[in-house]
Amino acid sequence: LGEILNRHGYTTAMYHAGTNGTMGFDMFAGIAGMQHYYGLNDYPGGAGSADYDGHWGIFDEPYLHYFNCQLSATKEPFFTTLFTLSAHDPFTVPARYKGQFPGGTQPIHPTIGYADLALRHFFAAARRQPWFAHTLFVLTADHTSQSDQPSYQNPLGYHKTPLLLYRAGQPLPAVSPRRITQQADVPASVLDILGLPQEQKLLLPFGSSVFDAASPGRAIFRDGDSYFLVHSDFVTELTNTNQVRLYPYQPHFIPTHPVANPDPALVQKYSNELRACVQFYVNGLLDNRLYK
């Protein structure tokens, strides 16, 4: 998206509340076409700030306030990405908030309460900015974390992250409640809302716009030694021994046993689709040509 939106006149930047260089975000931001990267070193006071959490970087609430101020000083139109970090092990909250959030059943739960507070304060402040009404917000997570819900203790549940698209100025197009959606759908969805062309050579073929009524959607992930392809009717598993199994799709859950006698035509269709995705992905990594 950075490379695509640069060519359409957008100011692009990535913000990361953690140490510059962590997880290679600064380098990857440049590779993805982002014009600017801002990390802990760029935050006022850096690791010496009173807002430093002592482990990873800047607590969510002050960093989101900083982010809001930065956006208001950025030339429009802009495309920015923000990576927050408070809801992460060791799950700390600022001293003044200790004991103010529900303890829940997992160590992560108080920090989720804090992250919610930080987001509420951010949106309350952003709502007063001139850019707010014509901005598309995309909120998601990079991975799942602690859960005590039994239905999530399986390969599908381990990869179920939230994805929220919000635009204050006008309602977004309707999306089928049965549509399967994944993070790889975000770039195409953003371009769809902006009315910009889908540049296939710069968009990996794994996702599609969530607003494309002709696409039922899908999700692809790897867990353990298997790849999984999720459709609204079945989840297809491709094992490292080249076995293919089909499981009835249920939200957050993969049944223990595969379908005993699946439709051979459906097995062929879904296995070919999954193998093609795996081949494209693995060969692209090996040959460094995913985007070529």
C-alpha positions in Angstrom: 0.0 0.0 0.0 2.9 2.4 0.7 4.2 2.1 -2.8 0.8 2.3 -4.4 -0.5 5.3 -2.4 2.8 7.1 -2.9 2.1 7.3 -6.6 -1.3 8.7 -5.9 0.1 11.6 -3.8 -0.3 10.2 -0.3 2.1 11.0 2.5 3.0 7.6 4.0 4.5 6.8 7.3 4.7 4.0 9.9 4.7 4.6 13.6 5.9 2.1 16.1 5.9 2.6 19.9 8.9 0.3 20.3 12.6 0.5 19.8 13.8 1.5 16.4 14.8 -1.6 14.5 12.6 -4.1 16.5 11.4 -6.9 14.3 12.9 -5.0 11.3 9.9 -2.8 11.1 11.9 0.2 10.0 13.6 -1.7 7.1 10.3 -3.4 6.1 8.5 0.0 6.1 11.0 1.3 3.5 10.7 -1.9 1.4 6.9 -1.5 1.4 7.2 2.0 0.1 6.5 4.0 3.3 8.2 7.4 3.1 8.8 7.8 6.9 9.3 5.6 9.9 8.9 6.8 13.5 10.0 4.6 16.4 10.8 5.0 20.1 13.9 7.1 19.2 11.6 9.7 17.6 9.2 9.9 20.5 9.9 13.0 22.8 12.3 11.7 25.5 12.5 8.2 23.9 13.3 5.5 26.4 13.9 8.2 29.0 10.3 9.4 28.8 8.0 8.9 31.8 5.7 7.2 29.2 8.2 4.3 28.7 6.8 1.0 29.9 10.2 -0.3 31.0 10.0 -3.3 28.6 8.9 -2.6 25.0 8.3 1.1 24.4 5.7 3.8 25.0 2.4 3.0 26.7 -0.6 3.0 24.3 -2.4 6.1 25.7 0.4 8.6 25.4 1.6 7.1 22.1 -1.9 7.4 20.6 -2.0 11.0 21.7 1.4 11.6 20.0 0.1 9.8 16.9 -3.0 12.1 16.8 -0.8 15.2 17.0 1.5 13.8 14.3 -1.4 13.1 11.9 -2.8 16.6 12.4 0.6 18.0 11.3 0.9 15.6 8.3 0.1 16.8 4.7 -3.1 15.3 3.4 -3.9 12.9 2.0 -2.0 10.5 4.2 -1.7 6.8 4.8 -0.2 5.8 8.2 0.2 2.6 10.1 0.5 2.5 13.9 1.8 -0.5 15.9 0.9 -0.3 19.6 2.3 -2.7 22.2 0.7 -2.4 25.7 -1.4 -5.6 25.3 1.7 -7.7 25.2 3.6 -9.8 27.7 4.5 -8.8 30.5 1.1 -7.0 30.3 1.9 -3.8 32.3 -0.3 -0.7 32.6 0.8 2.8 33.8 1.1 3.0 37.6 -1.8 5.5 37.9 -4.1 2.8 36.4 -3.1 -0.1 38.5 -6.2 -1.9 39.8 -8.6 0.2 37.7 -9.3 -2.4 35.1 -11.1 -5.7 35.5 -8.7 -8.5 36.4 -10.5 -11.0 34.3 -9.2 -14.5 34.1 -5.9 -14.0 32.2 -2.9 -11.7 32.7 -3.7 -10.0 29.4 -7.2 -8.9 30.4 -6.3 -5.7 32.4 -4.1 -4.5 29.5 -7.0 -5.1 27.1 -9.0 -2.7 29.3 -6.2 -0.2 29.1 -5.9 -0.6 25.3 -9.7 0.1 25.0 -9.3 3.2 27.2 -6.4 4.4 25.0 -8.4 3.9 21.8 -11.4 5.7 23.3 -9.3 8.7 24.2 -7.6 8.7 20.7 -10.9 8.7 18.9 -12.4 11.4 21.1 -9.4 13.6 20.3 -9.2 12.6 16.6 -12.9 13.4 16.1 -12.1 17.1 16.6 -9.6 17.1 13.8 -10.5 18.1 10.2 -9.1 14.9 8.7 -11.3 12.6 10.8 -14.5 12.6 8.8 -12.8 11.5 5.6 -10.4 8.9 7.1 -10.8 5.2 6.9 -9.6 3.4 10.1 -8.5 -0.2 10.1 -7.9 -1.9 13.4 -6.5 -5.4 13.7 -4.0 -7.5 15.6 -0.7 -9.0 14.4 -1.5 -12.3 16.3 -3.7 -13.8 19.0 -2.7 -14.1 22.6 -4.0 -15.6 25.8 -7.5 -17.1 25.9 -9.4 -19.4 28.2 -12.2 -20.1 25.8 -12.2 -23.8 24.9 -13.6 -23.2 21.4 -10.4 -21.2 20.5 -8.0 -23.9 21.5 -7.5 -25.3 18.0 -5.7 -24.3 14.8 -8.5 -22.0 13.6 -9.0 -20.4 16.9 -5.3 -19.7 17.4 -5.5 -17.4 14.3 -8.7 -15.6 14.8 -7.8 -11.9 15.2 -10.2 -8.9 15.2 -10.5 -6.8 12.1 -12.5 -3.6 12.2 -13.0 -1.1 9.4 -14.6 2.3 10.4 -15.3 5.5 8.5 -17.1 8.3 10.3 -18.1 10.4 7.3 -20.4 7.8 5.7 -21.4 4.2 6.1 -19.2 1.6 4.5 -20.8 -0.8 2.0 -22.5 -3.8 3.4 -20.5 -7.0 3.9 -22.0 -10.5 4.0 -21.9 -11.8 7.6 -20.8 -15.2 6.2 -17.9 -13.8 4.4 -14.5 -15.2 5.4 -12.0 -12.4 5.8 -8.3 -12.3 6.5 -5.6 -9.6 6.9 -4.5 -10.2 3.3 -7.9 -8.6 2.3 -6.9 -5.2 3.8 -4.9 -3.7 0.9 -7.5 -4.5 -1.7 -10.3 -3.3 0.6 -8.5 0.0 1.2 -8.0 0.6 -2.5 -11.6 -0.3 -3.1 -12.9 2.3 -0.7 -10.5 4.9 -2.1 -11.7 4.1 -5.6 -8.2 3.3 -6.8 -7.2 0.5 -9.2 -6.3 -2.9 -7.9 -2.7 -3.2 -9.1 -2.3 -7.0 -9.2 1.5 -7.0 -9.5 1.7 -5.1 -6.2 -1.1 -7.0 -4.4 -0.5 -10.6 -3.5 -3.2 -12.9 -4.9 -4.2 -14.3 -1.5 -6.8 -11.6 -0.7 -9.7 -9.6 -2.2 -11.7 -6.6 -1.1 -14.2 -7.4 1.6 -16.7 -5.2 -0.3 -16.5 -7.3 -3.4 -19.9 -9.0 -3.4 -18.7 -11.5 -6.1 -16.0 -12.9 -3.8 -17.1 -15.2 -0.9 -13.8 -14.6 0.8 -11.2 -17.0 2.2 -8.4 -17.3 4.7 -5.1 -19.1 4.5 -2.7 -19.8 7.3 -0.1 -22.3 8.5 -0.2 -24.0 11.8 2.3 -26.7 12.9 3.2 -28.8 9.9 0.0 -28.1 7.9 -1.4 -25.3 5.7 -5.1 -24.5 6.1 -7.6 -22.9 3.6 -10.8 -21.6 5.2 -14.0 -21.2 3.2 -17.5 -20.6 4.6 -18.4 -24.3 4.1 -15.2 -26.2 4.8 -11.7 -25.8 6.2 -9.1 -27.7 4.0 -5.9 -29.0 5.6 -2.8 -29.8 3.5 -0.3 -31.8 5.7 3.4 -32.0 5.2 2.9 -35.5 3.9 0.6 -34.2 1.1 -2.6 -35.5 2.7 -5.7 -33.4 2.2 -8.5 -33.3 4.9 -11.8 -31.4 4.9 -13.5 -30.2 8.1 -16.9 -28.6 8.4 -16.5 -24.9 9.0 -17.5 -23.5 12.4 -16.6 -20.1 13.7 -13.5 -20.2 15.9 -13.4 -24.0 15.7 -12.1 -26.9 13.7 -13.7 -30.3 14.6 -11.4 -33.0 15.8 -12.3 -35.4 13.0 -12.3 -34.6 9.3 -15.2 -35.4 7.0 -15.3 -39.2 6.4 -16.4 -39.2 2.8 -16.1 -35.7 1.3 -17.2 -34.9 -2.2 -14.3 -35.8 -4.4 -14.9 -32.8 -6.7 -14.8 -30.4 -3.8 -11.7 -32.0 -2.4 -10.0 -31.6 -5.8 -11.1 -28.0 -6.1 -10.1 -26.9 -2.6 -6.8 -28.9 -2.6 -5.8 -27.4 -5.9 -6.5 -23.9 -4.6 -4.5 -24.5 -1.4 -1.6 -26.1 -3.2 -1.4 -23.2 -5.7 -1.3 -20.7 -2.9 1.4 -22.6 -1.0 3.4 -23.0 -4.2 3.2 -19.3 -5.1 4.1 -18.3 -1.5 7.0 -20.7 -0.9 8.6 -20.3 -4.3 8.2 -16.5 -4.0 10.1 -16.6 -0.7 12.8 -18.9 -2.0 13.4 -16.9 -5.2 12.7 -13.4 -3.6 10.1 -12.7 -6.3 6.7 -12.5 -4.5 6.1 -9.0 -6.0 7.8 -9.6 -9.4 
